[in-house]
């Protein structure tokens, strides 16, 4: 009498197409842009040139956001949903703070740097919004 094998369930589901495949992925550029913004923000704060003439509230939020961005980079590059959600809310808040402080920023000494930071933050915010479906929960990994 021939033995029949008991089919055991596979511990992993069958592989399908990756959710982040394609040439138009914005998840990795968002991670790299967050790293660049964080590094420039911290370096600018330490050098003391980037935030001269900027209102103190904007300067401190830029420093705090730069430090948090550096902490979020690894999660963004790994396409973690929690890192995406926190980065999206962080960048949205920071973008609002910078836009509300824009009149005072434009009268400060570092106008070009401040405007470039606002443009980079708005670009990162756009990348995060457009790439929202590329970020997954840890359970989906």
C-alpha positions, 0 to 999 in steps of 0.5 A: 500500500502506497503512502500518501504524503500529508500536504503541509502548509507552506510557511510563506505565501507564494511569491507574487510581483513585488509591490514596489517594482517599477521604474517610477518608484518614489519610495527610495528617492523619498528616503534619500531626500529625507537623509539629505534634508536631515544631514543638511539641517543638522550640519547647518545648525552646527555650522550656524549659517543656515538659520541666521535671521530665521525666527527661533521657532522655525529654527528649532523646528528645523533642527528637531525635524532634521534629527527626526528625519535622520532617524526615519531614513532607514524605515523609509528605505525599507518601505515601512508603513509606520515610518512613512506615516510619521514622516508624512505627518512630520513633513506636513507639519514642518511644511506648514510651519515654514510656509507660515513663517515665510514672511519673516524668513524672507526678511532674514539673512539666509533667504536662499537657503530657507527657500530651498529648504521649503522647496525640498520639504514640499518635494519630499512631502509630494514624494511621500504622498505619491508613493503611499502604496509602496509602503507596507506594514511589517506583517507584509514584509 
